[in-house]
Every structure is written in C-alpha cells, then in structure tokens.
Amino acid sequence: MNQITTREITTKKDFRKFLEFPYKLFKNDSMWVPSLIMDEKTTFNPKKNPALDYCDCKIFLAYSGKEVVGRIVGIINRKSNEIWNEKRVRFGWLDFVNDEKVCESLLDSVARWGKEHGMTEIVGPMGFTDMDKEGMIVEGFDVDCPMACYYNPPYYPEHMENLSYKKAVDWIQYQIQANQPIPEKVRRINEMIKDKYQLSIVEGMSMKKIAEKYGLKLFDTLNEAFSGLFGYVPLNDKQKQFYIKQYFPFLDKRLICLVVDTEDNIVAFGISMPSLSKALRKSKGRLFPFGWFHILKALKNFENIDLYLNGVKPEWQKKGIHSIYYAEMNKKYIELGAKMAIANPQLEDNLAARVWEKYDSRIAVRRRAYIKSIE
C-alpha cells in the first residue's frame, strides 16, 4: 500500500466519497447493513440536525494514493463536555480497510483536531447524541446487525487495542425468543404492580394521535431515564420534534408500549420495529427507485424484531416497571407471529437489562467504546 494520507473533506464530491466508502469496503460482506443515505445526509446538515447547534465536527478521509481507504468523523459535543466536566473529542463513522496504519492515521487526525481545541481524551465510536449509532462490536460478529447499530468486522477492535485504546464502557445486546410464553410469575407480578401504582397501558390510538399526545412526553421520560448514562446529553425541544418527525411515521402502534400513571404521564415505554436489515441490504441504502418497496415489505414482516428504545423514569426504576412493557411487547410479538428479537445496546451495568434473564435469552452482542489520552 502507498503512503497513507488523511485529509479533511471540503467539497460535495468528498462528502459523496465519505457516504459511498462503506459500499466499497463491505461489498462482499453479507453482515453489513447500510444506513439510509437520506438519513446520513440529514445527520450532517446543520439546517436539519439540531444537535449541530452545540456540536462541532470534522470529516476525514484516508487515502492510499488516489484511493479512499478509510473514513472518520470527529465530534466535539460541547454540552456533553460541560455536563460531564470532560474534555473529550468523540470519533464516529469509523470505517477502514484492514490496515492498522489507516486506522491510526484516521484516529490521529481526530485527536490532533481535538487537541487544537483543548481536548485531552478521544473516545468512541459515538455520535452527536445517543440517538446515533455507538459502540464497536467486540463479540457477536455472526449476529444480524440491527439498522440502528454499527457493524464492523473483527479486525476493527484488534487494531484499536494494538493502538493502545482502552475500554471506556461496554454495551450488551440480548437476543430473545420473541414467541415464548410470558413467564407466569412475571405476568402475575406485573398485574400486581399495575394495580398497586394505578398504572395503565395506552391503547386504541392511531400512530398520529400517539405522536401528537405522547411524542414529547416520551422524550421527556427518555431524558430522565438516560440522564445518568455514559455521555448522555438531554434532548432539547427542537431535537424532540426532529426525532418525532423523523421516526414516528415508520412506527407500528402495535410495537409500542407506553405505561402511564393516573395523570397520563409516561412512566415507562418500549419501542420496537420489524427488522429492516435485509431490506436495507436489498435497497443499498436508497429509497429510490425500488428501495421503498423492500422497506415497506419489511415493515409488514414481524418474524424478526428490533427493540430500539426503552426507558423508565428514575423514581420508578426500582419498582419493577420495566418488566411491564417488556411483557406487553412480548405479548404483541406472539400475536404478530414474531420468532426472534434483539434488544438495543444497554450498558452492561444497567440492571434493567437483566429482565431478559427471566426469559429464554442470551447475550448475543457486546459493543465497546474505546478511550485514549491525547498526548
């Protein structure tokens, strides 16, 4: 390989190369799931993504001669650094050929940029917010990757560790048999909890009504539930509206569970979707001309389910509430004929994730955020 050079992108042509590089890198990898190109463009558009109001970013491409051999995004999340009293530059969208020098060159470019702005540590893979993809796979490379998660081959973490990057945190993902009967003990305890605290499940509403009445409330609950988690920055009102508009039109009301109190406040929630991984592979990340057909078809196929978001308000977290929405979703999976579900990444020390231990489940994937001091 020629000498490796890394350059910041400066043109629309460079940005297209950034978006298209994974298609070249993973063209023969059946496990890779492409992102929707239109979503990627929105993510990096300051006029559309509210997170860019408080995040600075730089996009870099690595070259061997004239050939693109890697990409990376550097992010300085000013709110996160203020909230957590840190001086960290994040890296995300890291993809590279199997060459340690390419990986090193990309990470060093982000570290140098971070150092120029007073940062003392580099951490990732992370995005602008927790709604972006985060965590590098270190175990579970044979598990079909959900749309909302990074995919990477085994050589990624090998090179990270060779470059002296250390574990910051791990996330785990449970794989659950979706059509298993709800354990009788779980069902009985859930009913007792609902009666004791006068909780109910939102039912009988259209997706449009759910978005109008509960959309903002859901993200309020998410902010409270995630407030103490690694690097989390509360979503502001502008971001809440952004995500409601971006994601709610694709949701199926049968795959959402909202647990509310007597004042109609959301105390817990769970959101899941049919897996879109195969559809995105077929569509190659594009809605047109025929990608929309594959995606619409997948949205009606409930065989495999991805669990995307869930949370419980802090004051309710030790009362068994998380078990209610898991069981309610489990019931819907059975009705819809689902066979397998994979949970969203949850921090390994998050006790709420352990509810799956009551079901037929296994830890299928482990993801890692790496960290290193900037010298």
C-alpha positions in Angstrom: 0.0 0.0 0.0 1.1 3.5 -0.8 1.8 6.1 1.9 -1.3 6.9 3.9 -2.6 10.5 3.9 -5.6 11.8 5.7 -7.5 14.9 4.6 -10.5 16.8 5.8 -13.3 16.8 3.3 -14.0 20.2 1.8 -16.3 19.6 -1.2 -19.6 17.9 -2.0 -17.7 15.4 -4.1 -15.6 14.5 -1.0 -18.8 14.1 1.0 -20.2 11.7 -1.6 -16.9 9.7 -1.2 -17.5 9.6 2.5 -21.0 8.3 2.1 -20.1 5.8 -0.5 -16.9 4.3 1.0 -18.7 1.6 3.1 -20.4 0.3 0.0 -16.9 -0.4 -1.5 -15.5 -1.7 1.8 -18.3 -4.1 2.6 -19.5 -5.1 -0.9 -18.7 -8.7 -0.2 -19.7 -8.7 3.5 -23.1 -10.2 3.9 -23.4 -9.0 7.5 -23.1 -5.3 6.8 -26.3 -3.2 7.0 -26.2 0.1 5.0 -27.7 3.3 6.5 -30.3 5.2 4.5 -28.3 7.7 2.5 -31.0 10.3 3.0 -30.7 9.9 6.8 -26.9 10.3 6.7 -27.3 13.5 4.7 -29.8 14.8 7.2 -27.5 14.0 10.1 -24.7 16.1 8.7 -26.9 19.0 7.6 -26.7 21.9 10.2 -30.0 23.2 8.9 -31.8 20.0 9.7 -30.0 18.3 12.6 -30.4 20.3 15.8 -27.5 18.5 17.5 -25.2 20.5 15.3 -26.2 23.6 17.2 -23.9 22.5 20.0 -21.6 20.0 18.3 -18.6 20.8 16.1 -17.5 18.2 13.7 -14.8 17.4 11.1 -15.0 14.6 8.5 -11.8 13.0 7.3 -10.9 10.6 4.5 -7.8 8.4 4.4 -6.1 7.9 1.0 -3.6 5.5 -0.3 -2.5 7.3 -3.5 -5.8 8.4 -5.0 -7.8 5.6 -3.5 -10.1 6.1 -0.4 -9.2 3.5 2.2 -10.9 4.9 5.3 -13.2 7.5 6.8 -13.9 9.0 10.2 -15.9 11.8 11.9 -14.5 13.9 14.8 -17.1 15.4 17.1 -16.8 17.9 19.9 -20.0 17.8 21.9 -19.8 21.0 23.9 -22.9 20.2 26.0 -21.6 16.7 26.9 -18.2 18.1 28.0 -19.9 20.7 30.1 -22.4 18.3 31.7 -19.8 15.6 32.4 -16.9 18.0 33.2 -14.7 16.4 30.5 -12.5 17.5 27.6 -13.3 14.7 25.1 -13.4 14.6 21.3 -15.6 11.8 20.0 -15.0 9.7 16.9 -17.7 8.0 14.9 -18.4 6.7 11.4 -15.1 4.9 11.6 -14.5 2.6 8.7 -11.2 1.4 7.2 -9.5 -1.3 5.2 -7.7 -4.0 7.2 -4.5 -1.9 7.7 -3.5 -0.6 11.2 -1.7 2.4 9.7 -5.0 3.5 8.1 -6.8 3.2 11.4 -4.1 5.0 13.2 -3.9 7.8 10.7 -7.7 8.4 10.9 -7.8 8.4 14.7 -4.7 10.6 14.9 -6.4 13.2 12.7 -9.3 13.4 15.1 -7.0 13.5 18.1 -5.0 16.4 16.6 -8.1 18.4 15.8 -9.4 17.7 19.3 -6.1 18.8 20.9 -6.2 22.1 18.9 -9.5 22.8 20.7 -8.2 21.9 24.2 -9.4 18.3 24.3 -7.4 15.8 26.4 -9.1 12.5 25.5 -10.5 10.8 22.4 -13.5 8.4 22.8 -15.7 6.4 20.5 -17.3 5.2 18.4 -20.0 7.6 19.4 -22.3 10.0 17.5 -23.6 13.5 18.1 -26.3 12.2 20.5 -27.3 8.8 22.0 -29.8 8.6 19.1 -26.9 8.0 16.8 -25.1 4.7 16.4 -22.4 4.0 19.1 -20.2 1.1 20.2 -17.8 -1.1 18.2 -18.7 -4.8 18.1 -16.1 -6.9 20.1 -18.3 -10.1 20.4 -21.1 -11.4 18.3 -19.9 -10.8 14.7 -22.2 -13.5 13.5 -25.4 -11.8 14.7 -27.5 -9.9 12.2 -26.9 -6.2 12.9 -30.0 -4.0 13.6 -30.4 -0.9 11.5 -29.7 1.4 14.4 -26.3 -0.2 15.3 -22.8 0.0 13.8 -21.5 -3.0 12.0 -17.8 -3.7 12.0 -15.6 -6.8 11.2 -13.4 -8.4 13.8 -10.2 -6.6 12.7 -11.5 -3.2 13.9 -11.2 -3.9 17.7 -7.9 -5.7 17.1 -6.4 -2.6 15.6 -7.9 -0.4 18.3 -6.2 -2.5 21.0 -2.9 -2.6 19.2 -3.0 1.2 19.2 -3.4 1.2 23.0 -7.1 2.3 23.1 -8.7 1.0 26.3 -12.3 0.1 27.2 -14.4 3.1 28.3 -17.7 1.2 28.6 -19.4 -1.9 27.1 -22.9 -2.2 25.9 -24.6 -5.6 25.6 -27.4 -6.8 23.4 -29.7 -9.6 24.4 -31.3 -11.9 21.7 -34.7 -13.1 22.9 -37.0 -15.8 21.6 -39.9 -13.5 20.7 -42.7 -16.0 20.7 -42.0 -17.6 24.1 -44.9 -17.6 26.6 -44.7 -14.8 29.2 -43.5 -16.5 32.4 -46.5 -16.9 34.8 -44.5 -15.3 37.6 -43.7 -12.3 35.5 -47.4 -11.9 34.4 -48.7 -12.2 37.9 -46.2 -9.7 39.4 -46.8 -7.2 36.6 -50.6 -7.2 37.3 -49.8 -6.6 41.0 -47.5 -3.7 40.1 -50.1 -2.1 37.8 -52.8 -2.4 40.5 -50.6 -1.1 43.3 -49.5 2.0 41.4 -52.6 2.5 39.3 -50.8 2.3 36.0 -52.3 1.6 32.6 -51.2 0.8 29.1 -52.0 3.3 26.3 -54.3 1.5 23.8 -56.8 2.2 21.0 -55.0 5.2 19.4 -53.7 5.8 15.9 -50.0 6.4 15.4 -50.7 10.0 14.6 -52.6 10.5 17.8 -49.9 8.8 19.8 -47.3 11.2 18.3 -49.4 14.3 19.0 -50.4 13.4 22.5 -47.4 11.4 23.8 -44.4 12.2 21.5 -42.9 15.0 23.6 -43.8 13.2 26.8 -41.9 10.1 25.6 -38.7 12.1 25.0 -39.2 13.8 28.4 -39.2 10.4 30.0 -36.2 9.3 27.9 -34.2 12.3 29.1 -34.9 11.5 32.7 -34.3 7.8 32.3 -31.0 8.3 30.4 -29.7 11.2 32.5 -27.0 9.3 34.4 -25.9 7.1 31.5 -22.5 7.4 29.8 -22.1 10.7 28.0 -25.8 11.4 27.7 -27.0 14.9 26.9 -30.7 15.7 27.3 -32.6 16.3 24.1 -33.9 19.8 23.8 -37.4 20.6 22.4 -36.0 21.2 18.9 -34.4 17.7 18.9 -37.5 16.1 20.2 -39.6 17.5 17.4 -36.9 16.4 14.9 -36.9 12.8 16.1 -40.7 12.7 16.2 -40.9 13.8 12.6 -38.0 11.5 11.5 -39.0 8.3 13.2 -42.7 8.2 14.3 -44.1 7.8 10.7 -42.4 4.5 10.4 -43.6 3.1 13.8 -46.3 0.5 14.2 -48.6 1.2 17.2 -48.7 -2.5 18.0 -45.0 -2.4 18.6 -45.1 0.5 21.1 -45.9 0.2 24.8 -46.5 3.3 26.8 -47.1 2.9 30.6 -48.9 5.9 32.1 -49.9 7.0 35.6 -53.2 8.4 36.7 -52.2 11.9 35.4 -51.4 10.4 31.9 -47.7 10.9 32.3 -45.4 8.3 30.7 -43.6 6.5 33.5 -42.1 3.9 31.1 -42.0 3.0 27.5 -40.7 0.5 24.9 -40.4 1.0 21.2 -39.7 -1.8 18.7 -39.9 -2.3 14.9 -39.6 -5.2 12.4 -36.0 -5.7 11.4 -35.1 -3.7 8.3 -31.6 -5.1 8.0 -32.3 -7.3 5.0 -34.4 -4.7 3.3 -31.7 -2.1 3.6 -29.2 -4.5 2.1 -31.5 -5.0 -0.9 -32.2 -1.3 -1.2 -28.5 -0.5 -0.9 -29.4 2.4 1.5 -31.6 4.2 -1.1 -35.3 4.7 -1.1 -35.4 5.1 -4.9 -36.1 3.7 -7.4 -37.1 0.5 -5.6 -35.7 0.7 -2.1 -39.0 1.9 -0.7 -40.7 -1.3 -1.8 -38.2 -3.5 0.1 -38.6 -1.3 3.2 -42.4 -1.2 3.1 -42.5 -5.0 2.7 -40.1 -5.4 5.7 -42.3 -3.2 7.9 -45.1 -5.8 7.5 -42.9 -8.8 8.3 -42.7 -9.4 12.0 -40.6 -12.5 12.0 -37.6 -10.7 13.4 -37.9 -7.7 15.7 -35.5 -5.0 16.8 -36.1 -3.3 20.2 -35.0 0.3 19.7 -35.7 2.5 22.7 -37.0 1.9 26.2 -36.8 3.7 29.5 -38.3 4.1 33.0 -38.4 7.4 34.9 -35.8 7.3 37.7 -38.3 7.4 40.6 -40.0 4.3 39.1 -36.8 2.3 38.3 -36.8 0.0 41.4 -40.4 -0.9 41.3 -40.4 -3.5 38.5 -42.0 -1.2 36.0 -39.6 -2.2 33.2 -41.0 -5.7 33.3 -44.4 -4.4 32.4 -43.5 -3.0 29.0 -41.2 -5.9 28.2 -44.1 -8.4 28.8 -46.6 -6.2 26.9 -44.3 -6.2 23.9 -43.7 -9.9 24.3 -47.5 -10.4 24.1 -47.7 -8.4 20.9 -44.8 -10.4 19.4 -46.7 -13.6 20.0 -49.9 -12.2 18.3 -47.9 -11.0 15.3 -46.0 -14.2 14.8 -42.6 -13.0 15.7 -39.8 -15.5 16.2 -36.7 -13.7 17.4 -36.0 -10.2 18.8 -32.7 -8.4 19.6 -32.6 -5.7 22.2 -31.0 -2.3 21.7 -27.5 -1.9 23.2 -27.7 -1.4 27.0 -24.8 -0.6 29.3 -23.5 -3.8 30.9 -24.1 -2.5 34.4 -27.6 -1.4 33.6 -29.8 -3.5 36.0 -32.9 -3.0 33.8 -31.3 -5.1 31.1 -31.4 -8.1 33.4 -35.1 -8.5 33.0 -34.3 -10.6 29.9 -32.7 -13.2 32.2 -36.2 -14.2 33.1 -36.8 -15.2 29.5 -35.3 -17.6 27.0 -32.4 -15.2 26.0 -28.7 -14.8 25.6 -26.2 -12.0 25.4 -25.6 -12.0 21.7 -23.5 -8.9 21.0 -21.0 -6.9 23.1 -20.1 -3.4 21.9 -17.4 -1.2 23.2 -16.5 2.5 23.4 -12.7 3.0 23.4 -10.8 5.8 25.0 -7.3 7.1 24.9 -5.4 10.2 26.3 -4.3 12.7 23.8 -0.6 13.5 24.1 
